[in-house]
Amino acid sequence: MAAPGTSLPRVALIGCGGTISTVVSGPFDTLDYPETGTKLAAAEVLAEMPELAAFADLRPVPFREVGSSKIGPDDWLALARTVQETLDADPELAGVMILHGTATLEETAFFLDLTVESDRPVVLVGAQRPLHTAGSDAVSNAAAALRTVIAPEARDRGVLVVLNDEVHAARDVSKRSTYRLQAFVSGAYGPIGVVDADRVVFRRRPDRAGLRFDPARIEALPRVDVLYAVAGGDDVMARACLAAGASGLVSAGFAPGMTSPAERDALADAARQGVAVVQCSRAGSGRVARRDALARGGWIAGGDLPPHKARILLMLGLTRTADPERLQQDFDEV
């Protein structure tokens, strides 16, 4: 909170919907609400969370009021432009807080991390239980995220995700539980900080890449599909994606980065036709290195990015080039 006699920091609040913005029929409606609850705009959420006014002067910015399963590439571009325009229009703004559903929160966060250019904090926050339900984490998560936005130490750490009193880097964070409050983790790296009762404590600074894509220069993102490897899988899905016009394919392969013979043949055909192919792993941790077989085939090694985040980077990379060697540089840099 601000000291007596001092003005509160100004923070933009962008609403995208999600559980954190949803009101439901009763205190135990924590299952069916995605289909039956009412999603509020950012200004309406503020009215439901008067506690936040103790920390900052929040300025609501309307965007979307949807479940995050409805958010996709066109929304990412629009949101990135909105965030950038909001920051550019007000140099005195402390930062931006974004209310977002948890289903695709990590994807939106990673996209923003690659497209928003600012040292001021951009923090995404969600909830696992709707507003006013028993044990809801909506207000506590929002307060923790807001405190992170206004913390001086949060500057120049990239886009952040805050839930369950933990601060995560957008690149590393993933949702790993459907219903538990401690749903978000950062794999081998762990959170970069915590939100304690007295202050926000940071323990490491993400090694941020200099790679940035200007959303104002991108009209649309190319189609990139993800193929999940299974034992005995055939080439049907890969060839269907190509027939649908995919400019890139990401293989969520077996560890340490391979797929079934039939799917591998289809991906090899795609690479020879100029379609970008990225090899990732479905394992959830560990790198896929660019071993000789991948390099000879013109495939890109996804490193330790999960397939759904590799898809985002490939989408953005393909707006600049289809050269697999240059695309590999993007993956090596992130």
VOGU-3710 file (C-alpha; in Angstrom, 3 decimals, decimal comma):
1> maapgtslpr> 0,000/0,000/0,000  1,069/3,585/-0,567  2,437/5,530/2,391  0,127/8,185/3,888  0,182/11,380/1,850  1,511/9,736/-1,320  -0,480/9,045/-4,465  -1,206/5,511/-5,542  0,545/4,126/-8,622  -1,567/4,023/-11,756
11> valigcggti> -2,134/0,578/-13,316  -4,092/-0,427/-16,401  -6,449/-3,382/-15,934  -7,262/-5,283/-19,125  -10,097/-7,785/-18,939  -10,079/-10,950/-21,037  -12,689/-12,869/-19,051  -11,939/-16,255/-17,525  -12,759/-17,746/-14,135  -11,348/-14,731/-12,294
21> stvvsgpfdt> -14,004/-12,556/-13,987  -16,921/-14,967/-13,583  -19,858/-14,766/-11,177  -21,846/-17,929/-10,592  -25,130/-19,178/-9,170  -23,926/-20,322/-5,768  -20,964/-20,801/-3,416  -20,220/-24,323/-4,658  -20,622/-23,786/-8,396  -17,040/-24,694/-9,270
31> ldypetgtkl> -17,685/-27,240/-12,028  -20,346/-26,149/-14,507  -19,688/-22,408/-14,389  -17,669/-22,227/-17,663  -20,928/-22,823/-19,499  -23,399/-21,240/-17,056  -21,576/-18,386/-15,267  -21,598/-14,706/-16,216  -18,307/-13,115/-17,259  -17,732/-9,520/-16,221
41> aaaevlaemp> -15,907/-6,684/-17,949  -12,821/-5,226/-16,281  -14,715/-2,326/-14,699  -17,315/-4,724/-13,293  -14,593/-6,942/-11,826  -13,173/-3,909/-10,040  -16,555/-3,296/-8,441  -16,492/-6,891/-7,164  -12,965/-6,461/-5,774  -12,942/-3,164/-3,849
51> elaafadlrp> -9,920/-4,425/-1,871  -7,678/-3,708/-4,863  -8,179/0,049/-4,510  -5,865/0,013/-1,484  -2,873/-0,781/-3,700  -3,258/1,162/-6,950  -5,336/3,521/-9,041  -6,702/0,942/-11,466  -7,813/2,094/-14,906  -9,980/-0,540/-16,641
61> vpfrevgssk> -9,361/-1,202/-20,329  -12,104/-3,223/-22,056  -11,058/-6,124/-24,244  -12,895/-9,501/-24,140  -15,158/-11,294/-21,676  -14,753/-14,927/-22,698  -13,472/-18,238/-21,442  -9,839/-18,582/-22,428  -10,556/-21,607/-24,626  -12,080/-19,033/-27,008
71> igpddwlala> -8,894/-16,961/-27,193  -6,613/-17,601/-30,160  -4,088/-16,032/-32,529  -6,251/-13,130/-33,671  -6,946/-12,245/-30,032  -3,230/-12,461/-29,184  -2,434/-9,915/-31,872  -5,229/-7,601/-30,755  -4,224/-7,910/-27,101  -0,541/-7,281/-27,811
81> rtvqetldad> -1,456/-4,126/-29,709  -3,757/-3,028/-26,876  -1,071/-3,580/-24,243  1,580/-1,761/-26,271  -0,720/1,156/-27,073  -1,766/1,415/-23,420  1,840/1,563/-22,229  2,915/3,992/-24,955  -0,013/6,335/-24,288  0,804/6,830/-20,592
91> pelagvmilh> 4,500/6,985/-19,617  3,478/7,368/-15,957  1,629/4,058/-15,944  3,291/1,657/-13,496  2,333/-1,351/-15,575  -0,471/-3,533/-16,863  -2,481/-6,282/-15,175  -4,423/-8,693/-17,393  -7,317/-10,834/-16,156  -7,314/-14,092/-18,114
101> gtatleetaf> -8,724/-17,595/-18,009  -6,240/-20,239/-16,925  -6,791/-22,725/-19,772  -4,659/-20,788/-22,267  -3,118/-18,190/-19,957  0,435/-19,469/-20,496  0,087/-19,211/-24,276  -1,158/-15,629/-24,168  1,614/-14,740/-21,711  4,330/-16,210/-23,943
111> fldltvesdr> 2,951/-14,426/-27,011  2,966/-11,105/-25,159  6,494/-11,761/-23,919  7,614/-12,008/-27,546  5,681/-8,973/-28,784  5,395/-6,279/-26,083  8,364/-3,908/-25,842  8,573/-2,291/-22,408  10,524/-2,549/-19,167  7,329/-1,918/-17,195
121> pvvlvgaqrp> 5,627/-5,012/-15,754  2,902/-6,814/-17,665  1,325/-9,391/-15,359  -1,316/-11,975/-16,226  -3,497/-13,402/-13,482  -6,283/-15,944/-13,322  -8,189/-17,991/-10,784  -9,104/-21,616/-10,299  -12,407/-20,844/-8,563  -14,915/-18,168/-9,604
131> lhtagsdavs> -15,697/-14,998/-7,710  -17,581/-15,471/-4,426  -17,414/-19,273/-4,406  -16,257/-21,008/-1,250  -12,478/-20,816/-1,091  -12,215/-18,628/-4,198  -8,707/-17,521/-5,071  -9,904/-14,711/-7,364  -9,360/-11,744/-5,035  -6,154/-13,062/-3,465
141> naaaalrtvi> -4,612/-13,799/-6,851  -5,643/-10,386/-8,205  -4,147/-8,642/-5,183  -0,899/-10,601/-5,510  -0,679/-9,774/-9,217  -1,370/-6,092/-8,589  1,298/-5,947/-5,890  3,700/-7,516/-8,382  2,894/-4,923/-11,054  3,700/-2,036/-8,702
151> apeardrgvl> 6,803/-3,634/-7,175  9,886/-1,729/-8,436  11,814/-5,011/-8,628  9,343/-6,366/-11,208  10,606/-4,052/-13,943  12,474/-5,495/-16,899  11,651/-9,116/-16,098  9,414/-9,707/-19,088  5,783/-10,743/-18,995  4,904/-12,421/-15,697
161> vvlndevhaa> 2,217/-14,793/-14,474  1,027/-14,634/-10,851  -1,153/-17,232/-9,140  -1,113/-18,873/-5,724  1,353/-16,229/-4,440  4,009/-17,307/-6,952  5,572/-15,204/-9,717  6,429/-17,091/-12,911  8,216/-16,122/-16,110  5,956/-16,357/-19,162
171> rdvskrstyr> 8,405/-18,572/-21,047  8,589/-21,238/-18,356  5,152/-21,452/-16,760  2,588/-24,171/-17,493  -0,729/-25,210/-16,022  -0,351/-28,721/-14,638  -3,571/-29,279/-12,683  -7,201/-29,003/-13,707  -8,799/-27,964/-10,405  -6,153/-27,507/-7,686
181> lqafvsgayg> -5,252/-23,976/-6,581  -1,535/-24,741/-7,038  -2,101/-25,357/-10,742  0,820/-23,433/-12,277  4,443/-24,550/-12,188  7,652/-23,625/-13,975  9,150/-27,049/-14,451  12,842/-27,432/-13,764  13,319/-23,694/-13,234  10,671/-22,911/-10,638
191> pigvvdadrv> 8,999/-19,544/-9,973  11,151/-16,444/-10,150  9,605/-14,965/-7,022  6,910/-15,109/-4,376  4,332/-12,663/-3,066  4,636/-12,580/0,713  2,529/-10,620/3,163  5,070/-7,810/3,487  6,596/-7,613/0,008  7,188/-9,262/-3,359
201> vfrrrpdrag> 10,444/-11,221/-3,235  12,350/-12,041/-6,433  15,033/-14,735/-6,384  16,147/-14,822/-10,004  15,880/-12,835/-13,219  14,845/-14,658/-16,396  17,531/-14,726/-19,069  15,375/-12,854/-21,574  16,048/-13,060/-25,268  16,330/-9,920/-27,348
211> lrfdpariea> 13,971/-11,478/-29,878  10,867/-9,331/-30,407  8,119/-9,257/-33,016  6,140/-6,076/-33,682  2,401/-6,909/-33,602  1,622/-3,695/-35,447  3,446/-5,117/-38,485  1,663/-8,488/-38,438  -1,724/-8,677/-40,138  -2,345/-12,356/-39,395
221> lprvdvlyav> -0,459/-15,336/-38,033  0,159/-18,368/-40,248  -1,421/-21,720/-39,492  0,794/-23,988/-37,405  -0,476/-27,333/-36,093  0,731/-29,593/-33,285  0,922/-33,369/-33,763  0,910/-35,505/-30,620  2,992/-38,648/-31,044  1,530/-41,987/-29,942
231> aggddvmara> 2,870/-45,499/-30,284  1,945/-46,857/-33,703  0,738/-43,484/-34,958  0,275/-43,086/-38,704  0,566/-40,165/-41,127  -3,135/-39,258/-41,319  -3,057/-36,254/-38,978  0,121/-34,799/-40,476  -1,173/-35,013/-44,022  -4,566/-33,609/-43,002
241> claagasglv> -2,842/-30,580/-41,455  -0,851/-30,053/-44,638  -4,019/-30,321/-46,709  -5,592/-27,682/-44,455  -2,805/-25,264/-45,367  -0,395/-25,502/-42,445  2,741/-23,416/-42,919  4,394/-25,173/-40,010  4,097/-28,359/-37,981  5,222/-29,020/-34,428
251> sagfapgmts> 5,795/-32,618/-33,398  5,022/-33,317/-29,737  7,226/-36,342/-29,992  8,509/-39,095/-27,773  11,442/-38,071/-25,599  14,157/-37,113/-26,486  12,511/-35,897/-29,705  11,223/-38,378/-32,274  7,954/-39,723/-33,604  6,541/-42,878/-35,185
261> paerdalada> 7,996/-43,984/-38,548  4,859/-43,190/-40,567  4,450/-39,736/-39,061  8,171/-39,081/-39,452  7,919/-39,829/-43,180  5,032/-37,379/-43,552  6,950/-34,692/-41,667  10,022/-35,313/-43,812  7,872/-34,834/-46,930  6,553/-31,597/-45,451
271> arqgvavvqc> 10,052/-30,276/-44,761  11,126/-31,056/-48,327  8,120/-29,051/-49,556  9,212/-25,999/-47,540  6,919/-26,458/-44,548  8,656/-25,619/-41,263  8,889/-28,653/-38,964  9,770/-28,299/-35,274  10,623/-31,330/-33,155  9,574/-31,041/-29,515
281> sragsgrvar> 8,899/-33,570/-26,799  5,705/-34,584/-25,063  7,696/-35,394/-21,897  7,139/-32,042/-20,195  10,789/-31,361/-19,351  14,195/-31,577/-20,953  15,598/-30,248/-24,227  15,269/-31,537/-27,748  18,712/-30,907/-29,225  19,336/-30,518/-32,954
291> rdalarggwi> 21,016/-33,840/-33,546  22,364/-34,697/-36,999  19,166/-36,356/-38,246  17,137/-33,218/-37,587  19,708/-30,891/-39,124  20,077/-33,028/-42,268  16,314/-33,061/-42,754  15,989/-29,299/-42,300  13,987/-29,763/-39,098  14,095/-27,285/-36,219
301> aggdlpphka> 14,866/-28,441/-32,690  12,380/-27,023/-30,193  14,783/-26,995/-27,241  12,887/-27,150/-23,965  9,810/-25,291/-25,177  6,621/-27,313/-24,790  4,891/-27,961/-28,118  2,128/-25,375/-27,618  4,686/-22,627/-26,951  6,897/-23,796/-29,816
311> rillmlgltr> 3,833/-23,325/-32,020  3,610/-19,675/-30,949  7,269/-18,960/-31,642  7,044/-20,694/-35,012  3,939/-18,706/-35,938  5,753/-15,479/-35,191  8,979/-16,607/-36,843  7,171/-17,521/-40,039  5,979/-13,919/-40,397  9,640/-13,106/-41,124
321> tadperlqqd> 11,141/-16,152/-42,807  10,600/-19,776/-43,829  14,322/-20,568/-43,743  14,762/-23,378/-41,187  18,258/-22,186/-40,256  17,012/-18,712/-39,364  14,045/-20,185/-37,535  16,437/-22,386/-35,584  18,235/-19,226/-34,479  14,929/-17,961/-33,032
331> fdev> 14,497/-21,160/-31,041  18,094/-21,093/-29,852  17,712/-17,474/-28,711  14,442/-17,797/-26,746
//
